[in-house]
Amino acid sequence: MTDDDDAMISIPRDLYERLEWLAACSGRSVTDLVLDTLAGLAAGAPPSGVADEYSDAERDEVAARLASLGYIDE
């Protein structure tokens, strides 16, 4: 059961089982492991509703560079 400020997400069972193993190794719950990981990932993102400072051309340039390095498919 969640409170009004929580949202539910679904993940594949095999991923959950791997997260259970990682969580057990670190002495934490799966929920705490996922929340800590996602919080770290989201820390670099601007808050909702805040525009970033990059132009479309700059985003395209970065995407092209990442594609040339094999990190993303363009």
mmCIF file of the N, C-alpha and C atoms, coordinates in Angstrom:
data_MODEL
# 
_entry.id   MODEL 
# 
loop_
_atom_site.group_PDB 
_atom_site.id 
_atom_site.type_symbol 
_atom_site.label_atom_id 
_atom_site.label_alt_id 
_atom_site.label_comp_id 
_atom_site.label_asym_id 
_atom_site.label_entity_id 
_atom_site.label_seq_id 
_atom_site.pdbx_PDB_ins_code 
_atom_site.Cartn_x 
_atom_site.Cartn_y 
_atom_site.Cartn_z 
_atom_site.occupancy 
_atom_site.B_iso_or_equiv 
_atom_site.pdbx_formal_charge 
_atom_site.auth_seq_id 
_atom_site.auth_comp_id 
_atom_site.auth_asym_id 
_atom_site.auth_atom_id 
_atom_site.pdbx_PDB_model_num 
ATOM 1   N N  . MET A 1 1  ? 0.844  -1.188  0.000   1.00 0.00 ? 1  MET A N  1 
ATOM 2   C CA . MET A 1 1  ? 0.000  0.000   0.000   1.00 0.00 ? 1  MET A CA 1 
ATOM 3   C C  . MET A 1 1  ? 0.881  1.239   0.000   1.00 0.00 ? 1  MET A C  1 
ATOM 4   N N  . THR A 1 2  ? 0.506  2.237   -0.762  1.00 0.00 ? 2  THR A N  1 
ATOM 5   C CA . THR A 1 2  ? 1.296  3.466   -0.860  1.00 0.00 ? 2  THR A CA 1 
ATOM 6   C C  . THR A 1 2  ? 0.483  4.639   -0.340  1.00 0.00 ? 2  THR A C  1 
ATOM 7   N N  . ASP A 1 3  ? 1.214  5.696   0.040   1.00 0.00 ? 3  ASP A N  1 
ATOM 8   C CA . ASP A 1 3  ? 0.474  6.900   0.419   1.00 0.00 ? 3  ASP A CA 1 
ATOM 9   C C  . ASP A 1 3  ? 0.274  7.766   -0.821  1.00 0.00 ? 3  ASP A C  1 
ATOM 10  N N  . ASP A 1 4  ? -0.382 8.885   -0.672  1.00 0.00 ? 4  ASP A N  1 
ATOM 11  C CA . ASP A 1 4  ? -0.746 9.731   -1.815  1.00 0.00 ? 4  ASP A CA 1 
ATOM 12  C C  . ASP A 1 4  ? 0.454  10.313  -2.557  1.00 0.00 ? 4  ASP A C  1 
ATOM 13  N N  . ASP A 1 5  ? 1.617  10.379  -1.916  1.00 0.00 ? 5  ASP A N  1 
ATOM 14  C CA . ASP A 1 5  ? 2.793  10.945  -2.552  1.00 0.00 ? 5  ASP A CA 1 
ATOM 15  C C  . ASP A 1 5  ? 3.642  9.906   -3.287  1.00 0.00 ? 5  ASP A C  1 
ATOM 16  N N  . ASP A 1 6  ? 3.237  8.638   -3.251  1.00 0.00 ? 6  ASP A N  1 
ATOM 17  C CA . ASP A 1 6  ? 3.992  7.574   -3.906  1.00 0.00 ? 6  ASP A CA 1 
ATOM 18  C C  . ASP A 1 6  ? 3.357  7.204   -5.240  1.00 0.00 ? 6  ASP A C  1 
ATOM 19  N N  . ALA A 1 7  ? 4.187  6.712   -6.140  1.00 0.00 ? 7  ALA A N  1 
ATOM 20  C CA . ALA A 1 7  ? 3.723  6.197   -7.428  1.00 0.00 ? 7  ALA A CA 1 
ATOM 21  C C  . ALA A 1 7  ? 4.277  4.784   -7.574  1.00 0.00 ? 7  ALA A C  1 
ATOM 22  N N  . MET A 1 8  ? 3.545  3.941   -8.237  1.00 0.00 ? 8  MET A N  1 
ATOM 23  C CA . MET A 1 8  ? 3.966  2.560   -8.457  1.00 0.00 ? 8  MET A CA 1 
ATOM 24  C C  . MET A 1 8  ? 4.578  2.426   -9.846  1.00 0.00 ? 8  MET A C  1 
ATOM 25  N N  . ILE A 1 9  ? 5.625  1.605   -9.945  1.00 0.00 ? 9  ILE A N  1 
ATOM 26  C CA . ILE A 1 9  ? 6.178  1.248   -11.243 1.00 0.00 ? 9  ILE A CA 1 
ATOM 27  C C  . ILE A 1 9  ? 6.278  -0.265  -11.316 1.00 0.00 ? 9  ILE A C  1 
ATOM 28  N N  . SER A 1 10 ? 6.261  -0.794  -12.513 1.00 0.00 ? 10 SER A N  1 
ATOM 29  C CA . SER A 1 10 ? 6.418  -2.234  -12.718 1.00 0.00 ? 10 SER A CA 1 
ATOM 30  C C  . SER A 1 10 ? 7.761  -2.496  -13.364 1.00 0.00 ? 10 SER A C  1 
ATOM 31  N N  . ILE A 1 11 ? 8.439  -3.547  -12.885 1.00 0.00 ? 11 ILE A N  1 
ATOM 32  C CA . ILE A 1 11 ? 9.701  -3.966  -13.480 1.00 0.00 ? 11 ILE A CA 1 
ATOM 33  C C  . ILE A 1 11 ? 9.627  -5.471  -13.704 1.00 0.00 ? 11 ILE A C  1 
ATOM 34  N N  . PRO A 1 12 ? 10.397 -5.974  -14.647 1.00 0.00 ? 12 PRO A N  1 
ATOM 35  C CA . PRO A 1 12 ? 10.390 -7.421  -14.888 1.00 0.00 ? 12 PRO A CA 1 
ATOM 36  C C  . PRO A 1 12 ? 10.835 -8.192  -13.641 1.00 0.00 ? 12 PRO A C  1 
ATOM 37  N N  . ARG A 1 13 ? 10.249 -9.350  -13.433 1.00 0.00 ? 13 ARG A N  1 
ATOM 38  C CA . ARG A 1 13 ? 10.534 -10.175 -12.246 1.00 0.00 ? 13 ARG A CA 1 
ATOM 39  C C  . ARG A 1 13 ? 12.019 -10.516 -12.151 1.00 0.00 ? 13 ARG A C  1 
ATOM 40  N N  . ASP A 1 14 ? 12.661 -10.868 -13.267 1.00 0.00 ? 14 ASP A N  1 
ATOM 41  C CA . ASP A 1 14 ? 14.079 -11.232 -13.190 1.00 0.00 ? 14 ASP A CA 1 
ATOM 42  C C  . ASP A 1 14 ? 14.942 -10.053 -12.740 1.00 0.00 ? 14 ASP A C  1 
ATOM 43  N N  . LEU A 1 15 ? 14.592 -8.850  -13.140 1.00 0.00 ? 15 LEU A N  1 
ATOM 44  C CA . LEU A 1 15 ? 15.307 -7.668  -12.674 1.00 0.00 ? 15 LEU A CA 1 
ATOM 45  C C  . LEU A 1 15 ? 15.093 -7.484  -11.177 1.00 0.00 ? 15 LEU A C  1 
ATOM 46  N N  . TYR A 1 16 ? 13.869 -7.653  -10.725 1.00 0.00 ? 16 TYR A N  1 
ATOM 47  C CA . TYR A 1 16 ? 13.573 -7.525  -9.293  1.00 0.00 ? 16 TYR A CA 1 
ATOM 48  C C  . TYR A 1 16 ? 14.388 -8.530  -8.488  1.00 0.00 ? 16 TYR A C  1 
ATOM 49  N N  . GLU A 1 17 ? 14.496 -9.741  -8.986  1.00 0.00 ? 17 GLU A N  1 
ATOM 50  C CA . GLU A 1 17 ? 15.250 -10.770 -8.258  1.00 0.00 ? 17 GLU A CA 1 
ATOM 51  C C  . GLU A 1 17 ? 16.733 -10.427 -8.187  1.00 0.00 ? 17 GLU A C  1 
ATOM 52  N N  . ARG A 1 18 ? 17.285 -9.846  -9.246  1.00 0.00 ? 18 ARG A N  1 
ATOM 53  C CA . ARG A 1 18 ? 18.680 -9.401  -9.196  1.00 0.00 ? 18 ARG A CA 1 
ATOM 54  C C  . ARG A 1 18 ? 18.835 -8.240  -8.221  1.00 0.00 ? 18 ARG A C  1 
ATOM 55  N N  . LEU A 1 19 ? 17.850 -7.352  -8.183  1.00 0.00 ? 19 LEU A N  1 
ATOM 56  C CA . LEU A 1 19 ? 17.891 -6.248  -7.218  1.00 0.00 ? 19 LEU A CA 1 
ATOM 57  C C  . LEU A 1 19 ? 17.785 -6.764  -5.792  1.00 0.00 ? 19 LEU A C  1 
ATOM 58  N N  . GLU A 1 20 ? 16.987 -7.810  -5.590  1.00 0.00 ? 20 GLU A N  1 
ATOM 59  C CA . GLU A 1 20 ? 16.897 -8.424  -4.252  1.00 0.00 ? 20 GLU A CA 1 
ATOM 60  C C  . GLU A 1 20 ? 18.268 -8.910  -3.798  1.00 0.00 ? 20 GLU A C  1 
ATOM 61  N N  . TRP A 1 21 ? 18.992 -9.548  -4.712  1.00 0.00 ? 21 TRP A N  1 
ATOM 62  C CA . TRP A 1 21 ? 20.319 -10.057 -4.382  1.00 0.00 ? 21 TRP A CA 1 
ATOM 63  C C  . TRP A 1 21 ? 21.249 -8.905  -4.020  1.00 0.00 ? 21 TRP A C  1 
ATOM 64  N N  . LEU A 1 22 ? 21.255 -7.846  -4.841  1.00 0.00 ? 22 LEU A N  1 
ATOM 65  C CA . LEU A 1 22 ? 22.097 -6.679  -4.555  1.00 0.00 ? 22 LEU A CA 1 
ATOM 66  C C  . LEU A 1 22 ? 21.729 -6.029  -3.224  1.00 0.00 ? 22 LEU A C  1 
ATOM 67  N N  . ALA A 1 23 ? 20.439 -5.905  -2.983  1.00 0.00 ? 23 ALA A N  1 
ATOM 68  C CA . ALA A 1 23 ? 19.976 -5.283  -1.745  1.00 0.00 ? 23 ALA A CA 1 
ATOM 69  C C  . ALA A 1 23 ? 20.413 -6.113  -0.534  1.00 0.00 ? 23 ALA A C  1 
ATOM 70  N N  . ALA A 1 24 ? 20.265 -7.427  -0.633  1.00 0.00 ? 24 ALA A N  1 
ATOM 71  C CA . ALA A 1 24 ? 20.659 -8.298  0.472   1.00 0.00 ? 24 ALA A CA 1 
ATOM 72  C C  . ALA A 1 24 ? 22.158 -8.176  0.754   1.00 0.00 ? 24 ALA A C  1 
ATOM 73  N N  . CYS A 1 25 ? 22.957 -8.051  -0.296  1.00 0.00 ? 25 CYS A N  1 
ATOM 74  C CA . CYS A 1 25 ? 24.411 -7.911  -0.125  1.00 0.00 ? 25 CYS A CA 1 
ATOM 75  C C  . CYS A 1 25 ? 24.777 -6.619  0.594   1.00 0.00 ? 25 CYS A C  1 
ATOM 76  N N  . SER A 1 26 ? 23.955 -5.604  0.411   1.00 0.00 ? 26 SER A N  1 
ATOM 77  C CA . SER A 1 26 ? 24.256 -4.311  1.035   1.00 0.00 ? 26 SER A CA 1 
ATOM 78  C C  . SER A 1 26 ? 23.458 -4.086  2.319   1.00 0.00 ? 26 SER A C  1 
ATOM 79  N N  . GLY A 1 27 ? 22.639 -5.072  2.701   1.00 0.00 ? 27 GLY A N  1 
ATOM 80  C CA . GLY A 1 27 ? 21.868 -4.938  3.939   1.00 0.00 ? 27 GLY A CA 1 
ATOM 81  C C  . GLY A 1 27 ? 20.720 -3.954  3.847   1.00 0.00 ? 27 GLY A C  1 
ATOM 82  N N  . ARG A 1 28 ? 20.206 -3.739  2.632   1.00 0.00 ? 28 ARG A N  1 
ATOM 83  C CA . ARG A 1 28 ? 19.114 -2.791  2.443   1.00 0.00 ? 28 ARG A CA 1 
ATOM 84  C C  . ARG A 1 28 ? 17.929 -3.504  1.810   1.00 0.00 ? 28 ARG A C  1 
ATOM 85  N N  . SER A 1 29 ? 16.817 -2.810  1.754   1.00 0.00 ? 29 SER A N  1 
ATOM 86  C CA . SER A 1 29 ? 15.651 -3.332  1.053   1.00 0.00 ? 29 SER A CA 1 
ATOM 87  C C  . SER A 1 29 ? 15.757 -2.978  -0.425  1.00 0.00 ? 29 SER A C  1 
ATOM 88  N N  . VAL A 1 30 ? 15.013 -3.684  -1.249  1.00 0.00 ? 30 VAL A N  1 
ATOM 89  C CA . VAL A 1 30 ? 14.975 -3.376  -2.679  1.00 0.00 ? 30 VAL A CA 1 
ATOM 90  C C  . VAL A 1 30 ? 14.474 -1.951  -2.883  1.00 0.00 ? 30 VAL A C  1 
ATOM 91  N N  . THR A 1 31 ? 13.462 -1.570  -2.141  1.00 0.00 ? 31 THR A N  1 
ATOM 92  C CA . THR A 1 31 ? 12.909 -0.219  -2.261  1.00 0.00 ? 31 THR A CA 1 
ATOM 93  C C  . THR A 1 31 ? 13.972 0.834   -1.980  1.00 0.00 ? 31 THR A C  1 
ATOM 94  N N  . ASP A 1 32 ? 14.731 0.660   -0.887  1.00 0.00 ? 32 ASP A N  1 
ATOM 95  C CA . ASP A 1 32 ? 15.774 1.632   -0.552  1.00 0.00 ? 32 ASP A CA 1 
ATOM 96  C C  . ASP A 1 32 ? 16.870 1.663   -1.618  1.00 0.00 ? 32 ASP A C  1 
ATOM 97  N N  . LEU A 1 33 ? 17.252 0.498   -2.114  1.00 0.00 ? 33 LEU A N  1 
ATOM 98  C CA . LEU A 1 33 ? 18.268 0.428   -3.157  1.00 0.00 ? 33 LEU A CA 1 
ATOM 99  C C  . LEU A 1 33 ? 17.811 1.171   -4.408  1.00 0.00 ? 33 LEU A C  1 
ATOM 100 N N  . VAL A 1 34 ? 16.583 0.921   -4.839  1.00 0.00 ? 34 VAL A N  1 
ATOM 101 C CA . VAL A 1 34 ? 16.055 1.564   -6.045  1.00 0.00 ? 34 VAL A CA 1 
ATOM 102 C C  . VAL A 1 34 ? 15.898 3.068   -5.832  1.00 0.00 ? 34 VAL A C  1 
ATOM 103 N N  . LEU A 1 35 ? 15.362 3.469   -4.693  1.00 0.00 ? 35 LEU A N  1 
ATOM 104 C CA . LEU A 1 35 ? 15.183 4.901   -4.429  1.00 0.00 ? 35 LEU A CA 1 
ATOM 105 C C  . LEU A 1 35 ? 16.514 5.639   -4.391  1.00 0.00 ? 35 LEU A C  1 
ATOM 106 N N  . ASP A 1 36 ? 17.523 5.055   -3.733  1.00 0.00 ? 36 ASP A N  1 
ATOM 107 C CA . ASP A 1 36 ? 18.831 5.699   -3.671  1.00 0.00 ? 36 ASP A CA 1 
ATOM 108 C C  . ASP A 1 36 ? 19.454 5.813   -5.059  1.00 0.00 ? 36 ASP A C  1 
ATOM 109 N N  . THR A 1 37 ? 19.332 4.750   -5.856  1.00 0.00 ? 37 THR A N  1 
ATOM 110 C CA . THR A 1 37 ? 19.902 4.753   -7.202  1.00 0.00 ? 37 THR A CA 1 
ATOM 111 C C  . THR A 1 37 ? 19.208 5.777   -8.088  1.00 0.00 ? 37 THR A C  1 
ATOM 112 N N  . LEU A 1 38 ? 17.885 5.792   -8.056  1.00 0.00 ? 38 LEU A N  1 
ATOM 113 C CA . LEU A 1 38 ? 17.144 6.743   -8.885  1.00 0.00 ? 38 LEU A CA 1 
ATOM 114 C C  . LEU A 1 38 ? 17.349 8.185   -8.423  1.00 0.00 ? 38 LEU A C  1 
ATOM 115 N N  . ALA A 1 39 ? 17.466 8.396   -7.124  1.00 0.00 ? 39 ALA A N  1 
ATOM 116 C CA . ALA A 1 39 ? 17.712 9.745   -6.609  1.00 0.00 ? 39 ALA A CA 1 
ATOM 117 C C  . ALA A 1 39 ? 19.066 10.257  -7.108  1.00 0.00 ? 39 ALA A C  1 
ATOM 118 N N  . GLY A 1 40 ? 20.072 9.385   -7.128  1.00 0.00 ? 40 GLY A N  1 
ATOM 119 C CA . GLY A 1 40 ? 21.375 9.776   -7.644  1.00 0.00 ? 40 GLY A CA 1 
ATOM 120 C C  . GLY A 1 40 ? 21.325 10.107  -9.122  1.00 0.00 ? 40 GLY A C  1 
ATOM 121 N N  . LEU A 1 41 ? 20.586 9.313   -9.862  1.00 0.00 ? 41 LEU A N  1 
ATOM 122 C CA . LEU A 1 41 ? 20.435 9.552   -11.295 1.00 0.00 ? 41 LEU A CA 1 
ATOM 123 C C  . LEU A 1 41 ? 19.688 10.858  -11.561 1.00 0.00 ? 41 LEU A C  1 
ATOM 124 N N  . ALA A 1 42 ? 18.636 11.094  -10.806 1.00 0.00 ? 42 ALA A N  1 
ATOM 125 C CA . ALA A 1 42 ? 17.802 12.279  -11.016 1.00 0.00 ? 42 ALA A CA 1 
ATOM 126 C C  . ALA A 1 42 ? 18.439 13.557  -10.474 1.00 0.00 ? 42 ALA A C  1 
ATOM 127 N N  . ALA A 1 43 ? 19.467 13.426  -9.659  1.00 0.00 ? 43 ALA A N  1 
ATOM 128 C CA . ALA A 1 43 ? 20.087 14.609  -9.059  1.00 0.00 ? 43 ALA A CA 1 
ATOM 129 C C  . ALA A 1 43 ? 20.634 15.572  -10.110 1.00 0.00 ? 43 ALA A C  1 
ATOM 130 N N  . GLY A 1 44 ? 21.028 15.057  -11.255 1.00 0.00 ? 44 GLY A N  1 
ATOM 131 C CA . GLY A 1 44 ? 21.573 15.916  -12.298 1.00 0.00 ? 44 GLY A CA 1 
ATOM 132 C C  . GLY A 1 44 ? 20.535 16.512  -13.219 1.00 0.00 ? 44 GLY A C  1 
ATOM 133 N N  . ALA A 1 45 ? 19.296 16.117  -13.063 1.00 0.00 ? 45 ALA A N  1 
ATOM 134 C CA . ALA A 1 45 ? 18.226 16.618  -13.932 1.00 0.00 ? 45 ALA A CA 1 
ATOM 135 C C  . ALA A 1 45 ? 17.625 17.892  -13.346 1.00 0.00 ? 45 ALA A C  1 
ATOM 136 N N  . PRO A 1 46 ? 17.205 18.805  -14.214 1.00 0.00 ? 46 PRO A N  1 
ATOM 137 C CA . PRO A 1 46 ? 16.558 20.013  -13.685 1.00 0.00 ? 46 PRO A CA 1 
ATOM 138 C C  . PRO A 1 46 ? 15.186 19.668  -13.090 1.00 0.00 ? 46 PRO A C  1 
ATOM 139 N N  . PRO A 1 47 ? 14.725 20.431  -12.119 1.00 0.00 ? 47 PRO A N  1 
ATOM 140 C CA . PRO A 1 47 ? 13.398 20.192  -11.549 1.00 0.00 ? 47 PRO A CA 1 
ATOM 141 C C  . PRO A 1 47 ? 12.313 20.298  -12.620 1.00 0.00 ? 47 PRO A C  1 
ATOM 142 N N  . SER A 1 48 ? 11.235 19.642  -12.400 1.00 0.00 ? 48 SER A N  1 
ATOM 143 C CA . SER A 1 48 ? 10.110 19.670  -13.339 1.00 0.00 ? 48 SER A CA 1 
ATOM 144 C C  . SER A 1 48 ? 9.681  21.108  -13.601 1.00 0.00 ? 48 SER A C  1 
ATOM 145 N N  . GLY A 1 49 ? 9.492  21.427  -14.876 1.00 0.00 ? 49 GLY A N  1 
ATOM 146 C CA . GLY A 1 49 ? 9.037  22.759  -15.253 1.00 0.00 ? 49 GLY A CA 1 
ATOM 147 C C  . GLY A 1 49 ? 10.153 23.771  -15.453 1.00 0.00 ? 49 GLY A C  1 
ATOM 148 N N  . VAL A 1 50 ? 11.392 23.384  -15.181 1.00 0.00 ? 50 VAL A N  1 
ATOM 149 C CA . VAL A 1 50 ? 12.519 24.291  -15.356 1.00 0.00 ? 50 VAL A CA 1 
ATOM 150 C C  . VAL A 1 50 ? 13.180 23.978  -16.696 1.00 0.00 ? 50 VAL A C  1 
ATOM 151 N N  . ALA A 1 51 ? 13.306 24.984  -17.532 1.00 0.00 ? 51 ALA A N  1 
ATOM 152 C CA . ALA A 1 51 ? 13.925 24.797  -18.843 1.00 0.00 ? 51 ALA A CA 1 
ATOM 153 C C  . ALA A 1 51 ? 15.431 24.665  -18.685 1.00 0.00 ? 51 ALA A C  1 
ATOM 154 N N  . ASP A 1 52 ? 16.036 23.815  -19.524 1.00 0.00 ? 52 ASP A N  1 
ATOM 155 C CA . ASP A 1 52 ? 17.488 23.740  -19.479 1.00 0.00 ? 52 ASP A CA 1 
ATOM 156 C C  . ASP A 1 52 ? 18.082 24.859  -20.330 1.00 0.00 ? 52 ASP A C  1 
ATOM 157 N N  . GLU A 1 53 ? 19.383 24.978  -20.288 1.00 0.00 ? 53 GLU A N  1 
ATOM 158 C CA . GLU A 1 53 ? 20.040 26.099  -20.949 1.00 0.00 ? 53 GLU A CA 1 
ATOM 159 C C  . GLU A 1 53 ? 20.649 25.735  -22.303 1.00 0.00 ? 53 GLU A C  1 
ATOM 160 N N  . TYR A 1 54 ? 20.302 24.567  -22.830 1.00 0.00 ? 54 TYR A N  1 
ATOM 161 C CA . TYR A 1 54 ? 20.887 24.114  -24.094 1.00 0.00 ? 54 TYR A CA 1 
ATOM 162 C C  . TYR A 1 54 ? 19.914 24.297  -25.257 1.00 0.00 ? 54 TYR A C  1 
ATOM 163 N N  . SER A 1 55 ? 20.461 24.685  -26.380 1.00 0.00 ? 55 SER A N  1 
ATOM 164 C CA . SER A 1 55 ? 19.637 24.854  -27.580 1.00 0.00 ? 55 SER A CA 1 
ATOM 165 C C  . SER A 1 55 ? 19.423 23.499  -28.245 1.00 0.00 ? 55 SER A C  1 
ATOM 166 N N  . ASP A 1 56 ? 18.473 23.447  -29.167 1.00 0.00 ? 56 ASP A N  1 
ATOM 167 C CA . ASP A 1 56 ? 18.239 22.217  -29.916 1.00 0.00 ? 56 ASP A CA 1 
ATOM 168 C C  . ASP A 1 56 ? 19.481 21.815  -30.700 1.00 0.00 ? 56 ASP A C  1 
ATOM 169 N N  . ALA A 1 57 ? 20.184 22.789  -31.246 1.00 0.00 ? 57 ALA A N  1 
ATOM 170 C CA . ALA A 1 57 ? 21.405 22.503  -32.007 1.00 0.00 ? 57 ALA A CA 1 
ATOM 171 C C  . ALA A 1 57 ? 22.472 21.873  -31.112 1.00 0.00 ? 57 ALA A C  1 
ATOM 172 N N  . GLU A 1 58 ? 22.596 22.378  -29.880 1.00 0.00 ? 58 GLU A N  1 
ATOM 173 C CA . GLU A 1 58 ? 23.572 21.809  -28.945 1.00 0.00 ? 58 GLU A CA 1 
ATOM 174 C C  . GLU A 1 58 ? 23.197 20.380  -28.567 1.00 0.00 ? 58 GLU A C  1 
ATOM 175 N N  . ARG A 1 59 ? 21.900 20.139  -28.338 1.00 0.00 ? 59 ARG A N  1 
ATOM 176 C CA . ARG A 1 59 ? 21.443 18.777  -28.023 1.00 0.00 ? 59 ARG A CA 1 
ATOM 177 C C  . ARG A 1 59 ? 21.715 17.833  -29.190 1.00 0.00 ? 59 ARG A C  1 
ATOM 178 N N  . ASP A 1 60 ? 21.456 18.312  -30.412 1.00 0.00 ? 60 ASP A N  1 
ATOM 179 C CA . ASP A 1 60 ? 21.717 17.499  -31.605 1.00 0.00 ? 60 ASP A CA 1 
ATOM 180 C C  . ASP A 1 60 ? 23.203 17.177  -31.736 1.00 0.00 ? 60 ASP A C  1 
ATOM 181 N N  . GLU A 1 61 ? 24.048 18.154  -31.435 1.00 0.00 ? 61 GLU A N  1 
ATOM 182 C CA . GLU A 1 61 ? 25.497 17.957  -31.512 1.00 0.00 ? 61 GLU A CA 1 
ATOM 183 C C  . GLU A 1 61 ? 25.961 16.903  -30.500 1.00 0.00 ? 61 GLU A C  1 
ATOM 184 N N  . VAL A 1 62 ? 25.446 16.981  -29.295 1.00 0.00 ? 62 VAL A N  1 
ATOM 185 C CA . VAL A 1 62 ? 25.800 15.999  -28.271 1.00 0.00 ? 62 VAL A CA 1 
ATOM 186 C C  . VAL A 1 62 ? 25.296 14.615  -28.680 1.00 0.00 ? 62 VAL A C  1 
ATOM 187 N N  . ALA A 1 63 ? 24.077 14.531  -29.185 1.00 0.00 ? 63 ALA A N  1 
ATOM 188 C CA . ALA A 1 63 ? 23.526 13.244  -29.615 1.00 0.00 ? 63 ALA A CA 1 
ATOM 189 C C  . ALA A 1 63 ? 24.357 12.650  -30.748 1.00 0.00 ? 63 ALA A C  1 
ATOM 190 N N  . ALA A 1 64 ? 24.783 13.477  -31.682 1.00 0.00 ? 64 ALA A N  1 
ATOM 191 C CA . ALA A 1 64 ? 25.608 12.992  -32.793 1.00 0.00 ? 64 ALA A CA 1 
ATOM 192 C C  . ALA A 1 64 ? 26.950 12.478  -32.279 1.00 0.00 ? 64 ALA A C  1 
ATOM 193 N N  . ARG A 1 65 ? 27.520 13.181  -31.328 1.00 0.00 ? 65 ARG A N  1 
ATOM 194 C CA . ARG A 1 65 ? 28.803 12.752  -30.760 1.00 0.00 ? 65 ARG A CA 1 
ATOM 195 C C  . ARG A 1 65 ? 28.650 11.429  -30.011 1.00 0.00 ? 65 ARG A C  1 
ATOM 196 N N  . LEU A 1 66 ? 27.604 11.303  -29.205 1.00 0.00 ? 66 LEU A N  1 
ATOM 197 C CA . LEU A 1 66 ? 27.365 10.045  -28.481 1.00 0.00 ? 66 LEU A CA 1 
ATOM 198 C C  . LEU A 1 66 ? 27.123 8.893   -29.448 1.00 0.00 ? 66 LEU A C  1 
ATOM 199 N N  . ALA A 1 67 ? 26.425 9.159   -30.538 1.00 0.00 ? 67 ALA A N  1 
ATOM 200 C CA . ALA A 1 67 ? 26.184 8.134   -31.557 1.00 0.00 ? 67 ALA A CA 1 
ATOM 201 C C  . ALA A 1 67 ? 27.494 7.726   -32.222 1.00 0.00 ? 67 ALA A C  1 
ATOM 202 N N  . SER A 1 68 ? 28.354 8.709   -32.512 1.00 0.00 ? 68 SER A N  1 
ATOM 203 C CA . SER A 1 68 ? 29.635 8.394   -33.160 1.00 0.00 ? 68 SER A CA 1 
ATOM 204 C C  . SER A 1 68 ? 30.532 7.565   -32.256 1.00 0.00 ? 68 SER A C  1 
ATOM 205 N N  . LEU A 1 69 ? 30.345 7.701   -30.954 1.00 0.00 ? 69 LEU A N  1 
ATOM 206 C CA . LEU A 1 69 ? 31.121 6.923   -29.985 1.00 0.00 ? 69 LEU A CA 1 
ATOM 207 C C  . LEU A 1 69 ? 30.476 5.580   -29.678 1.00 0.00 ? 69 LEU A C  1 
ATOM 208 N N  . GLY A 1 70 ? 29.269 5.358   -30.241 1.00 0.00 ? 70 GLY A N  1 
ATOM 209 C CA . GLY A 1 70 ? 28.588 4.076   -30.043 1.00 0.00 ? 70 GLY A CA 1 
ATOM 210 C C  . GLY A 1 70 ? 27.740 3.983   -28.793 1.00 0.00 ? 70 GLY A C  1 
ATOM 211 N N  . TYR A 1 71 ? 27.531 5.100   -28.103 1.00 0.00 ? 71 TYR A N  1 
ATOM 212 C CA . TYR A 1 71 ? 26.742 5.078   -26.875 1.00 0.00 ? 71 TYR A CA 1 
ATOM 213 C C  . TYR A 1 71 ? 25.249 5.047   -27.131 1.00 0.00 ? 71 TYR A C  1 
ATOM 214 N N  . ILE A 1 72 ? 24.808 5.648   -28.218 1.00 0.00 ? 72 ILE A N  1 
ATOM 215 C CA . ILE A 1 72 ? 23.380 5.668   -28.557 1.00 0.00 ? 72 ILE A CA 1 
ATOM 216 C C  . ILE A 1 72 ? 23.211 5.398   -30.033 1.00 0.00 ? 72 ILE A C  1 
ATOM 217 N N  . ASP A 1 73 ? 22.020 4.960   -30.412 1.00 0.00 ? 73 ASP A N  1 
ATOM 218 C CA . ASP A 1 73 ? 21.674 4.819   -31.827 1.00 0.00 ? 73 ASP A CA 1 
ATOM 219 C C  . ASP A 1 73 ? 21.000 6.097   -32.269 1.00 0.00 ? 73 ASP A C  1 
ATOM 220 N N  . GLU A 1 74 ? 21.441 6.614   -33.396 1.00 0.00 ? 74 GLU A N  1 
ATOM 221 C CA . GLU A 1 74 ? 20.852 7.871   -33.862 1.00 0.00 ? 74 GLU A CA 1 
ATOM 222 C C  . GLU A 1 74 ? 19.801 7.626   -34.908 1.00 0.00 ? 74 GLU A C  1 
# 
